Structures are given as structure tokens and as C-alpha cells.
Amino acid sequence: MPKLFAAIVPPSLKAVSETFQFAPAVRIGGQILISGIVGTDAQGLLPPDFRSQAENVFATLEAILNEVGATLDDVASLTSYPVGDIGSQLHELVDIKAIWSRPPYPAWTGVGVTELGVPGALLELSAVAVAGDQDVDSSALEPKGD
């Protein structure tokens, strides 16, 4: 029986998706589930500072959503995993979120962690978006077989 979801793999994430055997996001009807995103830049490099990584995380989230005709306005829930002192990073993350999101704001859960799966990563963010039946670029969708 075929799976009832489609993987969303933007071209910029195809290599990492294949290497680590995961979909950056999946779409189930109008719901888009976004895997954890770390703050690598367009060249796949990880900046050393929290702010740059956080900006990259939101840029990647936006790119994933754009692949299926959704936007950051469609995000219903965010979960952030900052490494280190969550108190000091919280204000910086709120400032960056303010650039990328607007009311009504999504639900947001922040969980401080000691380490992430990518050495040097200071933030990981996952999200859930809800988008209507918009025109979808089918080249970004990879249907899953049996």
C-alpha cells in the first residue's frame, strides 16, 4: 500500500537528505511537517555564532515551505532546541523570530539541550505548517512507494 504522504526535498537539501535518509519535510494533505533544521548556510557551512545560525534556520524553513507553495505565515507550531544558555539566547531568538513571523504567532516550545546531531550547531528548529490546497510544484514532492 502506498504511503499517504509525500516527502518535500528542496534541491538545496537533496544531498543531505540522501546521506542521512530523511525528508526535510513531509506533506499530509494540507499539513506540512518540517524536520529539525540546523543553521547551515547556502554552502552547507555552519557559522560559529548563534544569531547567524538562527537566521539561517529561518531562511531554510522559508525555502522548504516555498517549495510547496506555503509561507512562514502558514506555520502553526515551532519547536526550538538551543544549545547552551537558553536564557541568553531566548532574547536573540525572539528578535530573529520577529523578523520572520507576524501575528497571529504560531505555538512555540523551546527546549534547552546540551548537544545536537551536527557538531557546532547551536540551534535546531522543527515546525508544523498548515497550508490549503495551493498549487504545488510537484518536482519538490517525492511520493513514497510501498
Chimera marker file (.cmm) of the C-alpha trace (Angstrom):
<marker_set name="trace">
<marker id="1" x="0.000" y="0.000" z="0.000" r="1" g="1" b="0" radius="0.5"/>
<marker id="2" x="1.471" y="3.405" z="-0.912" r="1" g="1" b="0" radius="0.5"/>
<marker id="3" x="2.202" y="5.869" z="1.870" r="1" g="1" b="0" radius="0.5"/>
<marker id="4" x="-0.284" y="8.668" z="2.323" r="1" g="1" b="0" radius="0.5"/>
<marker id="5" x="2.302" y="11.424" z="2.443" r="1" g="1" b="0" radius="0.5"/>
<marker id="6" x="4.800" y="12.981" z="0.091" r="1" g="1" b="0" radius="0.5"/>
<marker id="7" x="8.367" y="13.928" z="1.003" r="1" g="1" b="0" radius="0.5"/>
<marker id="8" x="9.419" y="17.528" z="0.387" r="1" g="1" b="0" radius="0.5"/>
<marker id="9" x="13.054" y="17.708" z="-0.661" r="1" g="1" b="0" radius="0.5"/>
<marker id="10" x="14.214" y="21.085" z="-1.982" r="1" g="1" b="0" radius="0.5"/>
<marker id="11" x="17.185" y="20.794" z="-4.387" r="1" g="1" b="0" radius="0.5"/>
<marker id="12" x="19.471" y="22.519" z="-1.874" r="1" g="1" b="0" radius="0.5"/>
<marker id="13" x="18.792" y="19.743" z="0.680" r="1" g="1" b="0" radius="0.5"/>
<marker id="14" x="18.807" y="16.730" z="-1.656" r="1" g="1" b="0" radius="0.5"/>
<marker id="15" x="22.359" y="15.581" z="-0.846" r="1" g="1" b="0" radius="0.5"/>
<marker id="16" x="21.947" y="15.775" z="2.937" r="1" g="1" b="0" radius="0.5"/>
<marker id="17" x="18.530" y="14.132" z="2.634" r="1" g="1" b="0" radius="0.5"/>
<marker id="18" x="20.025" y="11.184" z="0.781" r="1" g="1" b="0" radius="0.5"/>
<marker id="19" x="23.093" y="10.932" z="3.026" r="1" g="1" b="0" radius="0.5"/>
<marker id="20" x="21.089" y="10.834" z="6.255" r="1" g="1" b="0" radius="0.5"/>
<marker id="21" x="17.978" y="9.120" z="4.781" r="1" g="1" b="0" radius="0.5"/>
<marker id="22" x="15.363" y="11.645" z="5.857" r="1" g="1" b="0" radius="0.5"/>
<marker id="23" x="12.922" y="14.086" z="4.314" r="1" g="1" b="0" radius="0.5"/>
<marker id="24" x="13.389" y="17.741" z="5.236" r="1" g="1" b="0" radius="0.5"/>
<marker id="25" x="9.586" y="17.832" z="5.355" r="1" g="1" b="0" radius="0.5"/>
<marker id="26" x="6.546" y="15.741" z="4.505" r="1" g="1" b="0" radius="0.5"/>
<marker id="27" x="3.129" y="16.828" z="3.375" r="1" g="1" b="0" radius="0.5"/>
<marker id="28" x="-0.032" y="15.056" z="4.511" r="1" g="1" b="0" radius="0.5"/>
<marker id="29" x="-2.948" y="16.792" z="2.840" r="1" g="1" b="0" radius="0.5"/>
<marker id="30" x="-2.726" y="20.403" z="3.981" r="1" g="1" b="0" radius="0.5"/>
<marker id="31" x="-0.355" y="19.652" z="6.854" r="1" g="1" b="0" radius="0.5"/>
<marker id="32" x="3.406" y="20.109" z="6.401" r="1" g="1" b="0" radius="0.5"/>
<marker id="33" x="5.710" y="18.541" z="8.996" r="1" g="1" b="0" radius="0.5"/>
<marker id="34" x="9.209" y="20.048" z="8.893" r="1" g="1" b="0" radius="0.5"/>
<marker id="35" x="12.163" y="18.049" z="10.228" r="1" g="1" b="0" radius="0.5"/>
<marker id="36" x="14.711" y="19.615" z="12.532" r="1" g="1" b="0" radius="0.5"/>
<marker id="37" x="16.672" y="22.345" z="10.740" r="1" g="1" b="0" radius="0.5"/>
<marker id="38" x="20.135" y="23.454" z="11.829" r="1" g="1" b="0" radius="0.5"/>
<marker id="39" x="21.778" y="26.754" z="10.911" r="1" g="1" b="0" radius="0.5"/>
<marker id="40" x="23.977" y="25.864" z="7.956" r="1" g="1" b="0" radius="0.5"/>
<marker id="41" x="24.286" y="28.471" z="5.226" r="1" g="1" b="0" radius="0.5"/>
<marker id="42" x="23.669" y="28.031" z="1.476" r="1" g="1" b="0" radius="0.5"/>
<marker id="43" x="27.126" y="26.450" z="1.089" r="1" g="1" b="0" radius="0.5"/>
<marker id="44" x="26.432" y="23.955" z="3.879" r="1" g="1" b="0" radius="0.5"/>
<marker id="45" x="28.758" y="25.701" z="6.339" r="1" g="1" b="0" radius="0.5"/>
<marker id="46" x="27.860" y="26.314" z="9.967" r="1" g="1" b="0" radius="0.5"/>
<marker id="47" x="28.595" y="29.844" z="11.213" r="1" g="1" b="0" radius="0.5"/>
<marker id="48" x="30.159" y="29.970" z="14.694" r="1" g="1" b="0" radius="0.5"/>
<marker id="49" x="27.577" y="32.307" z="16.280" r="1" g="1" b="0" radius="0.5"/>
<marker id="50" x="24.010" y="31.721" z="17.454" r="1" g="1" b="0" radius="0.5"/>
<marker id="51" x="22.463" y="34.710" z="15.653" r="1" g="1" b="0" radius="0.5"/>
<marker id="52" x="23.773" y="33.713" z="12.197" r="1" g="1" b="0" radius="0.5"/>
<marker id="53" x="22.699" y="30.124" z="12.729" r="1" g="1" b="0" radius="0.5"/>
<marker id="54" x="19.217" y="31.235" z="13.791" r="1" g="1" b="0" radius="0.5"/>
<marker id="55" x="18.877" y="33.472" z="10.723" r="1" g="1" b="0" radius="0.5"/>
<marker id="56" x="19.921" y="30.544" z="8.514" r="1" g="1" b="0" radius="0.5"/>
<marker id="57" x="17.393" y="28.260" z="10.216" r="1" g="1" b="0" radius="0.5"/>
<marker id="58" x="14.522" y="30.600" z="9.347" r="1" g="1" b="0" radius="0.5"/>
<marker id="59" x="15.810" y="31.082" z="5.782" r="1" g="1" b="0" radius="0.5"/>
<marker id="60" x="15.873" y="27.289" z="5.316" r="1" g="1" b="0" radius="0.5"/>
<marker id="61" x="12.403" y="26.929" z="6.832" r="1" g="1" b="0" radius="0.5"/>
<marker id="62" x="11.101" y="29.534" z="4.417" r="1" g="1" b="0" radius="0.5"/>
<marker id="63" x="12.760" y="27.766" z="1.458" r="1" g="1" b="0" radius="0.5"/>
<marker id="64" x="11.204" y="24.408" z="2.414" r="1" g="1" b="0" radius="0.5"/>
<marker id="65" x="7.751" y="25.959" z="2.715" r="1" g="1" b="0" radius="0.5"/>
<marker id="66" x="8.118" y="27.832" z="-0.575" r="1" g="1" b="0" radius="0.5"/>
<marker id="67" x="8.770" y="24.518" z="-2.352" r="1" g="1" b="0" radius="0.5"/>
<marker id="68" x="5.147" y="23.558" z="-1.747" r="1" g="1" b="0" radius="0.5"/>
<marker id="69" x="3.533" y="26.961" z="-2.121" r="1" g="1" b="0" radius="0.5"/>
<marker id="70" x="3.387" y="27.706" z="1.604" r="1" g="1" b="0" radius="0.5"/>
<marker id="71" x="4.871" y="30.604" z="3.574" r="1" g="1" b="0" radius="0.5"/>
<marker id="72" x="6.016" y="31.328" z="7.098" r="1" g="1" b="0" radius="0.5"/>
<marker id="73" x="2.507" y="32.691" z="7.727" r="1" g="1" b="0" radius="0.5"/>
<marker id="74" x="1.290" y="29.076" z="7.420" r="1" g="1" b="0" radius="0.5"/>
<marker id="75" x="3.432" y="27.883" z="10.358" r="1" g="1" b="0" radius="0.5"/>
<marker id="76" x="1.194" y="26.775" z="13.227" r="1" g="1" b="0" radius="0.5"/>
<marker id="77" x="3.833" y="25.396" z="15.603" r="1" g="1" b="0" radius="0.5"/>
<marker id="78" x="7.574" y="25.794" z="16.214" r="1" g="1" b="0" radius="0.5"/>
<marker id="79" x="9.851" y="23.789" z="18.473" r="1" g="1" b="0" radius="0.5"/>
<marker id="80" x="13.340" y="25.165" z="19.096" r="1" g="1" b="0" radius="0.5"/>
<marker id="81" x="16.301" y="23.337" z="20.591" r="1" g="1" b="0" radius="0.5"/>
<marker id="82" x="19.042" y="25.811" z="21.519" r="1" g="1" b="0" radius="0.5"/>
<marker id="83" x="22.371" y="24.526" z="22.840" r="1" g="1" b="0" radius="0.5"/>
<marker id="84" x="23.780" y="26.292" z="25.885" r="1" g="1" b="0" radius="0.5"/>
<marker id="85" x="22.272" y="29.063" z="27.950" r="1" g="1" b="0" radius="0.5"/>
<marker id="86" x="18.652" y="29.242" z="26.801" r="1" g="1" b="0" radius="0.5"/>
<marker id="87" x="18.123" y="32.422" z="28.828" r="1" g="1" b="0" radius="0.5"/>
<marker id="88" x="20.711" y="34.452" z="26.949" r="1" g="1" b="0" radius="0.5"/>
<marker id="89" x="19.728" y="33.001" z="23.575" r="1" g="1" b="0" radius="0.5"/>
<marker id="90" x="15.994" y="33.465" z="24.105" r="1" g="1" b="0" radius="0.5"/>
<marker id="91" x="16.101" y="37.229" z="23.553" r="1" g="1" b="0" radius="0.5"/>
<marker id="92" x="18.167" y="36.829" z="20.402" r="1" g="1" b="0" radius="0.5"/>
<marker id="93" x="15.824" y="34.158" z="19.054" r="1" g="1" b="0" radius="0.5"/>
<marker id="94" x="12.765" y="36.301" z="19.801" r="1" g="1" b="0" radius="0.5"/>
<marker id="95" x="14.363" y="39.214" z="17.891" r="1" g="1" b="0" radius="0.5"/>
<marker id="96" x="15.047" y="36.990" z="14.883" r="1" g="1" b="0" radius="0.5"/>
<marker id="97" x="11.591" y="35.391" z="15.011" r="1" g="1" b="0" radius="0.5"/>
<marker id="98" x="10.104" y="38.897" z="14.910" r="1" g="1" b="0" radius="0.5"/>
<marker id="99" x="11.713" y="39.450" z="11.513" r="1" g="1" b="0" radius="0.5"/>
<marker id="100" x="10.309" y="36.200" z="10.093" r="1" g="1" b="0" radius="0.5"/>
<marker id="101" x="6.870" y="35.946" z="11.669" r="1" g="1" b="0" radius="0.5"/>
<marker id="102" x="3.876" y="38.140" z="12.374" r="1" g="1" b="0" radius="0.5"/>
<marker id="103" x="0.612" y="37.832" z="14.312" r="1" g="1" b="0" radius="0.5"/>
<marker id="104" x="-1.123" y="35.580" z="14.840" r="1" g="1" b="0" radius="0.5"/>
<marker id="105" x="2.036" y="33.887" z="16.049" r="1" g="1" b="0" radius="0.5"/>
<marker id="106" x="2.465" y="30.115" z="15.970" r="1" g="1" b="0" radius="0.5"/>
<marker id="107" x="2.622" y="27.992" z="19.081" r="1" g="1" b="0" radius="0.5"/>
<marker id="108" x="6.224" y="27.795" z="20.259" r="1" g="1" b="0" radius="0.5"/>
<marker id="109" x="8.049" y="25.393" z="22.557" r="1" g="1" b="0" radius="0.5"/>
<marker id="110" x="11.702" y="25.926" z="23.484" r="1" g="1" b="0" radius="0.5"/>
<marker id="111" x="13.749" y="23.083" z="24.908" r="1" g="1" b="0" radius="0.5"/>
<marker id="112" x="17.329" y="23.705" z="26.016" r="1" g="1" b="0" radius="0.5"/>
<marker id="113" x="19.718" y="20.892" z="25.086" r="1" g="1" b="0" radius="0.5"/>
<marker id="114" x="23.393" y="20.153" z="25.633" r="1" g="1" b="0" radius="0.5"/>
<marker id="115" x="24.205" y="18.884" z="22.134" r="1" g="1" b="0" radius="0.5"/>
<marker id="116" x="22.713" y="18.384" z="18.671" r="1" g="1" b="0" radius="0.5"/>
<marker id="117" x="23.412" y="15.835" z="15.938" r="1" g="1" b="0" radius="0.5"/>
<marker id="118" x="25.548" y="18.293" z="13.941" r="1" g="1" b="0" radius="0.5"/>
<marker id="119" x="28.785" y="19.248" z="15.726" r="1" g="1" b="0" radius="0.5"/>
<marker id="120" x="28.909" y="23.003" z="16.307" r="1" g="1" b="0" radius="0.5"/>
<marker id="121" x="25.168" y="23.509" z="15.788" r="1" g="1" b="0" radius="0.5"/>
<marker id="122" x="23.745" y="25.909" z="18.368" r="1" g="1" b="0" radius="0.5"/>
<marker id="123" x="20.087" y="25.683" z="17.328" r="1" g="1" b="0" radius="0.5"/>
<marker id="124" x="17.705" y="23.209" z="15.758" r="1" g="1" b="0" radius="0.5"/>
<marker id="125" x="14.127" y="24.085" z="14.877" r="1" g="1" b="0" radius="0.5"/>
<marker id="126" x="11.230" y="21.904" z="13.746" r="1" g="1" b="0" radius="0.5"/>
<marker id="127" x="7.831" y="23.137" z="12.623" r="1" g="1" b="0" radius="0.5"/>
<marker id="128" x="4.325" y="22.233" z="11.572" r="1" g="1" b="0" radius="0.5"/>
<marker id="129" x="2.577" y="24.286" z="8.912" r="1" g="1" b="0" radius="0.5"/>
<marker id="130" x="-0.969" y="24.136" z="7.625" r="1" g="1" b="0" radius="0.5"/>
<marker id="131" x="-1.489" y="25.157" z="4.023" r="1" g="1" b="0" radius="0.5"/>
<marker id="132" x="-4.554" y="24.998" z="1.838" r="1" g="1" b="0" radius="0.5"/>
<marker id="133" x="-4.806" y="23.193" z="-1.471" r="1" g="1" b="0" radius="0.5"/>
<marker id="134" x="-2.472" y="25.596" z="-3.223" r="1" g="1" b="0" radius="0.5"/>
<marker id="135" x="-0.750" y="24.885" z="-6.491" r="1" g="1" b="0" radius="0.5"/>
<marker id="136" x="2.207" y="22.694" z="-5.606" r="1" g="1" b="0" radius="0.5"/>
<marker id="137" x="5.445" y="22.353" z="-7.550" r="1" g="1" b="0" radius="0.5"/>
<marker id="138" x="5.354" y="18.573" z="-7.921" r="1" g="1" b="0" radius="0.5"/>
<marker id="139" x="9.103" y="18.419" z="-8.666" r="1" g="1" b="0" radius="0.5"/>
<marker id="140" x="9.761" y="19.124" z="-4.959" r="1" g="1" b="0" radius="0.5"/>
<marker id="141" x="7.497" y="16.266" z="-3.869" r="1" g="1" b="0" radius="0.5"/>
<marker id="142" x="8.833" y="12.743" z="-3.770" r="1" g="1" b="0" radius="0.5"/>
<marker id="143" x="5.976" y="10.256" z="-3.386" r="1" g="1" b="0" radius="0.5"/>
<marker id="144" x="6.770" y="7.317" z="-1.183" r="1" g="1" b="0" radius="0.5"/>
<marker id="145" x="6.210" y="3.845" z="-2.570" r="1" g="1" b="0" radius="0.5"/>
<marker id="146" x="5.069" y="0.702" z="-0.792" r="1" g="1" b="0" radius="0.5"/>
<link id1="1" id2="2" r="1" g="1" b="0" radius="0.2"/>
<link id1="2" id2="3" r="1" g="1" b="0" radius="0.2"/>
<link id1="3" id2="4" r="1" g="1" b="0" radius="0.2"/>
<link id1="4" id2="5" r="1" g="1" b="0" radius="0.2"/>
<link id1="5" id2="6" r="1" g="1" b="0" radius="0.2"/>
<link id1="6" id2="7" r="1" g="1" b="0" radius="0.2"/>
<link id1="7" id2="8" r="1" g="1" b="0" radius="0.2"/>
<link id1="8" id2="9" r="1" g="1" b="0" radius="0.2"/>
<link id1="9" id2="10" r="1" g="1" b="0" radius="0.2"/>
<link id1="10" id2="11" r="1" g="1" b="0" radius="0.2"/>
<link id1="11" id2="12" r="1" g="1" b="0" radius="0.2"/>
<link id1="12" id2="13" r="1" g="1" b="0" radius="0.2"/>
<link id1="13" id2="14" r="1" g="1" b="0" radius="0.2"/>
<link id1="14" id2="15" r="1" g="1" b="0" radius="0.2"/>
<link id1="15" id2="16" r="1" g="1" b="0" radius="0.2"/>
<link id1="16" id2="17" r="1" g="1" b="0" radius="0.2"/>
<link id1="17" id2="18" r="1" g="1" b="0" radius="0.2"/>
<link id1="18" id2="19" r="1" g="1" b="0" radius="0.2"/>
<link id1="19" id2="20" r="1" g="1" b="0" radius="0.2"/>
<link id1="20" id2="21" r="1" g="1" b="0" radius="0.2"/>
<link id1="21" id2="22" r="1" g="1" b="0" radius="0.2"/>
<link id1="22" id2="23" r="1" g="1" b="0" radius="0.2"/>
<link id1="23" id2="24" r="1" g="1" b="0" radius="0.2"/>
<link id1="24" id2="25" r="1" g="1" b="0" radius="0.2"/>
<link id1="25" id2="26" r="1" g="1" b="0" radius="0.2"/>
<link id1="26" id2="27" r="1" g="1" b="0" radius="0.2"/>
<link id1="27" id2="28" r="1" g="1" b="0" radius="0.2"/>
<link id1="28" id2="29" r="1" g="1" b="0" radius="0.2"/>
<link id1="29" id2="30" r="1" g="1" b="0" radius="0.2"/>
<link id1="30" id2="31" r="1" g="1" b="0" radius="0.2"/>
<link id1="31" id2="32" r="1" g="1" b="0" radius="0.2"/>
<link id1="32" id2="33" r="1" g="1" b="0" radius="0.2"/>
<link id1="33" id2="34" r="1" g="1" b="0" radius="0.2"/>
<link id1="34" id2="35" r="1" g="1" b="0" radius="0.2"/>
<link id1="35" id2="36" r="1" g="1" b="0" radius="0.2"/>
<link id1="36" id2="37" r="1" g="1" b="0" radius="0.2"/>
<link id1="37" id2="38" r="1" g="1" b="0" radius="0.2"/>
<link id1="38" id2="39" r="1" g="1" b="0" radius="0.2"/>
<link id1="39" id2="40" r="1" g="1" b="0" radius="0.2"/>
<link id1="40" id2="41" r="1" g="1" b="0" radius="0.2"/>
<link id1="41" id2="42" r="1" g="1" b="0" radius="0.2"/>
<link id1="42" id2="43" r="1" g="1" b="0" radius="0.2"/>
<link id1="43" id2="44" r="1" g="1" b="0" radius="0.2"/>
<link id1="44" id2="45" r="1" g="1" b="0" radius="0.2"/>
<link id1="45" id2="46" r="1" g="1" b="0" radius="0.2"/>
<link id1="46" id2="47" r="1" g="1" b="0" radius="0.2"/>
<link id1="47" id2="48" r="1" g="1" b="0" radius="0.2"/>
<link id1="48" id2="49" r="1" g="1" b="0" radius="0.2"/>
<link id1="49" id2="50" r="1" g="1" b="0" radius="0.2"/>
<link id1="50" id2="51" r="1" g="1" b="0" radius="0.2"/>
<link id1="51" id2="52" r="1" g="1" b="0" radius="0.2"/>
<link id1="52" id2="53" r="1" g="1" b="0" radius="0.2"/>
<link id1="53" id2="54" r="1" g="1" b="0" radius="0.2"/>
<link id1="54" id2="55" r="1" g="1" b="0" radius="0.2"/>
<link id1="55" id2="56" r="1" g="1" b="0" radius="0.2"/>
<link id1="56" id2="57" r="1" g="1" b="0" radius="0.2"/>
<link id1="57" id2="58" r="1" g="1" b="0" radius="0.2"/>
<link id1="58" id2="59" r="1" g="1" b="0" radius="0.2"/>
<link id1="59" id2="60" r="1" g="1" b="0" radius="0.2"/>
<link id1="60" id2="61" r="1" g="1" b="0" radius="0.2"/>
<link id1="61" id2="62" r="1" g="1" b="0" radius="0.2"/>
<link id1="62" id2="63" r="1" g="1" b="0" radius="0.2"/>
<link id1="63" id2="64" r="1" g="1" b="0" radius="0.2"/>
<link id1="64" id2="65" r="1" g="1" b="0" radius="0.2"/>
<link id1="65" id2="66" r="1" g="1" b="0" radius="0.2"/>
<link id1="66" id2="67" r="1" g="1" b="0" radius="0.2"/>
<link id1="67" id2="68" r="1" g="1" b="0" radius="0.2"/>
<link id1="68" id2="69" r="1" g="1" b="0" radius="0.2"/>
<link id1="69" id2="70" r="1" g="1" b="0" radius="0.2"/>
<link id1="70" id2="71" r="1" g="1" b="0" radius="0.2"/>
<link id1="71" id2="72" r="1" g="1" b="0" radius="0.2"/>
<link id1="72" id2="73" r="1" g="1" b="0" radius="0.2"/>
<link id1="73" id2="74" r="1" g="1" b="0" radius="0.2"/>
<link id1="74" id2="75" r="1" g="1" b="0" radius="0.2"/>
<link id1="75" id2="76" r="1" g="1" b="0" radius="0.2"/>
<link id1="76" id2="77" r="1" g="1" b="0" radius="0.2"/>
<link id1="77" id2="78" r="1" g="1" b="0" radius="0.2"/>
<link id1="78" id2="79" r="1" g="1" b="0" radius="0.2"/>
<link id1="79" id2="80" r="1" g="1" b="0" radius="0.2"/>
<link id1="80" id2="81" r="1" g="1" b="0" radius="0.2"/>
<link id1="81" id2="82" r="1" g="1" b="0" radius="0.2"/>
<link id1="82" id2="83" r="1" g="1" b="0" radius="0.2"/>
<link id1="83" id2="84" r="1" g="1" b="0" radius="0.2"/>
<link id1="84" id2="85" r="1" g="1" b="0" radius="0.2"/>
<link id1="85" id2="86" r="1" g="1" b="0" radius="0.2"/>
<link id1="86" id2="87" r="1" g="1" b="0" radius="0.2"/>
<link id1="87" id2="88" r="1" g="1" b="0" radius="0.2"/>
<link id1="88" id2="89" r="1" g="1" b="0" radius="0.2"/>
<link id1="89" id2="90" r="1" g="1" b="0" radius="0.2"/>
<link id1="90" id2="91" r="1" g="1" b="0" radius="0.2"/>
<link id1="91" id2="92" r="1" g="1" b="0" radius="0.2"/>
<link id1="92" id2="93" r="1" g="1" b="0" radius="0.2"/>
<link id1="93" id2="94" r="1" g="1" b="0" radius="0.2"/>
<link id1="94" id2="95" r="1" g="1" b="0" radius="0.2"/>
<link id1="95" id2="96" r="1" g="1" b="0" radius="0.2"/>
<link id1="96" id2="97" r="1" g="1" b="0" radius="0.2"/>
<link id1="97" id2="98" r="1" g="1" b="0" radius="0.2"/>
<link id1="98" id2="99" r="1" g="1" b="0" radius="0.2"/>
<link id1="99" id2="100" r="1" g="1" b="0" radius="0.2"/>
<link id1="100" id2="101" r="1" g="1" b="0" radius="0.2"/>
<link id1="101" id2="102" r="1" g="1" b="0" radius="0.2"/>
<link id1="102" id2="103" r="1" g="1" b="0" radius="0.2"/>
<link id1="103" id2="104" r="1" g="1" b="0" radius="0.2"/>
<link id1="104" id2="105" r="1" g="1" b="0" radius="0.2"/>
<link id1="105" id2="106" r="1" g="1" b="0" radius="0.2"/>
<link id1="106" id2="107" r="1" g="1" b="0" radius="0.2"/>
<link id1="107" id2="108" r="1" g="1" b="0" radius="0.2"/>
<link id1="108" id2="109" r="1" g="1" b="0" radius="0.2"/>
<link id1="109" id2="110" r="1" g="1" b="0" radius="0.2"/>
<link id1="110" id2="111" r="1" g="1" b="0" radius="0.2"/>
<link id1="111" id2="112" r="1" g="1" b="0" radius="0.2"/>
<link id1="112" id2="113" r="1" g="1" b="0" radius="0.2"/>
<link id1="113" id2="114" r="1" g="1" b="0" radius="0.2"/>
<link id1="114" id2="115" r="1" g="1" b="0" radius="0.2"/>
<link id1="115" id2="116" r="1" g="1" b="0" radius="0.2"/>
<link id1="116" id2="117" r="1" g="1" b="0" radius="0.2"/>
<link id1="117" id2="118" r="1" g="1" b="0" radius="0.2"/>
<link id1="118" id2="119" r="1" g="1" b="0" radius="0.2"/>
<link id1="119" id2="120" r="1" g="1" b="0" radius="0.2"/>
<link id1="120" id2="121" r="1" g="1" b="0" radius="0.2"/>
<link id1="121" id2="122" r="1" g="1" b="0" radius="0.2"/>
<link id1="122" id2="123" r="1" g="1" b="0" radius="0.2"/>
<link id1="123" id2="124" r="1" g="1" b="0" radius="0.2"/>
<link id1="124" id2="125" r="1" g="1" b="0" radius="0.2"/>
<link id1="125" id2="126" r="1" g="1" b="0" radius="0.2"/>
<link id1="126" id2="127" r="1" g="1" b="0" radius="0.2"/>
<link id1="127" id2="128" r="1" g="1" b="0" radius="0.2"/>
<link id1="128" id2="129" r="1" g="1" b="0" radius="0.2"/>
<link id1="129" id2="130" r="1" g="1" b="0" radius="0.2"/>
<link id1="130" id2="131" r="1" g="1" b="0" radius="0.2"/>
<link id1="131" id2="132" r="1" g="1" b="0" radius="0.2"/>
<link id1="132" id2="133" r="1" g="1" b="0" radius="0.2"/>
<link id1="133" id2="134" r="1" g="1" b="0" radius="0.2"/>
<link id1="134" id2="135" r="1" g="1" b="0" radius="0.2"/>
<link id1="135" id2="136" r="1" g="1" b="0" radius="0.2"/>
<link id1="136" id2="137" r="1" g="1" b="0" radius="0.2"/>
<link id1="137" id2="138" r="1" g="1" b="0" radius="0.2"/>
<link id1="138" id2="139" r="1" g="1" b="0" radius="0.2"/>
<link id1="139" id2="140" r="1" g="1" b="0" radius="0.2"/>
<link id1="140" id2="141" r="1" g="1" b="0" radius="0.2"/>
<link id1="141" id2="142" r="1" g="1" b="0" radius="0.2"/>
<link id1="142" id2="143" r="1" g="1" b="0" radius="0.2"/>
<link id1="143" id2="144" r="1" g="1" b="0" radius="0.2"/>
<link id1="144" id2="145" r="1" g="1" b="0" radius="0.2"/>
<link id1="145" id2="146" r="1" g="1" b="0" radius="0.2"/>
</marker_set>
